[in-house]
Amino acid sequence: MYSDGGANIWEQLRLSGEAPIKELVGQLGTGPKPPLSLREYQALGLRRIEYRQRYREYWNSTIEQTGTGRPADAFIMPVAPHAAVIPGKYFYYGNKIPRILAVCILLRYANYSLFRLH
């Protein structure tokens, strides 16, 4: 999950004297893991470059759908349905519904009636 094996997170937790919240224990485990090798880290960087290029091509292809001659203006991407995690009350939605629906909503049409002042 983390290129340094979580060493920085565990060091910050040690300095604070706090334990990880239970919602993160599954991801963090009980301590740092071995960090990625330089070769693994470099391979991830190359995959990121390729992904960004594919996404840039996709984004620019929205010109055909917007009707404005420009690509889409915005991509609204909430990562959770709330502003902060309340310990013991966080629910991860990603395993319950398709990830694309859980994490992002691409707006194609704005509903300006929501903004009318009465």
N, C-alpha and C positions, 0 to 999 in steps of 0.2 A: 504494500500500500504506500509506503514512503521510501524514497530513494536511500535515505540514511538508516533504514530499518526501524524508524521511530525513535532513534536515539535522542533527537532534539526534544520531542514531546515528553519522553520519559525524564529528561534532565529538567525540563520546566516543571513537571509534576513533582520531582524530588525537591526542587528549590521552594515550591509553594507549600510542600507538606501535604498536598491533597492527593487523593486517589482519583483515577479516571472515573467519570460518571458511568454508571452501569450500561448505558446505551452505547458506549464506545468500547467496552471491554471485549466484545466479539471481534472488533477490528484491530484493537491494540494488543490483545493478548495480555500476558502477565509481565512483559518486559520487552526491551528492544530485540529486534530480529537482526540477522546478518544484513548489512547494507548491500545494495546492488553493486555488482562489479562495474568497472568503467565500461567494459564492452556492453553489458546489459543497459547501462544508463545511456550510452551513445545510441544503441539500437532504439530505445524509447524516443530519444530526440529525433531520430530519422523518421520514425513512425509519426511523430507529431507534425513534422514538416509536411509529410505526404498527406496527412489528414487535413491540415490547414489548407493545402492547395485544393483538395477535393471539395472542401466546404466553401472555399472562396468561389470556385466554379459553380457550385450549387446556388450560392447566394446571388451571384450575378445572373443566374438563369431565371431568377424571379422577375426580371425585367419583362419577360414574356407574359407574366400573370398580373402585374400591377396596373397596366394600362397607362402608366405615367411616363414611360420611357426610362424609369429609374428602378433600381432594385428595391426590395422591401425596405421600409424606413426603420423598423424596430423588430426586435425579437425579445419578447418578454418571457423571462425564465425564472419563475420562483423555485427555490430549492426546497422549500417546506411551506406548509400552509400557515405558518406562524412566524413571528419575528425572532423568537428565542426558544431554546429548549428548556422546558421546565423539567428538572430532574424527576425521573420516575413516571413522567407522563408523555414522553416522546414516542411517537409511532412512526416507523419508517414505512412509507407508502409504496416504495419501489417494488416490493415483493408481492403486493396484492393486486396491482393493476399494471398494465404494460408501462415500461419505463418511460417511453416517449410521452405518454399522457401524464405520468406522475411528475415529470420534471419540467415540461415546457408546453407552452401554448403559442402557436404562431397565429397572430391576428391578420386575417386577410382583409376584413372590412371593419372599419370603425363605426360604432353606433353613436353618432353625434347627439342623438336624442337624450343620452345619458347626461350630457353637459348643459342642457338648456336650463336657464334660470327661470323659475316660475314666480 
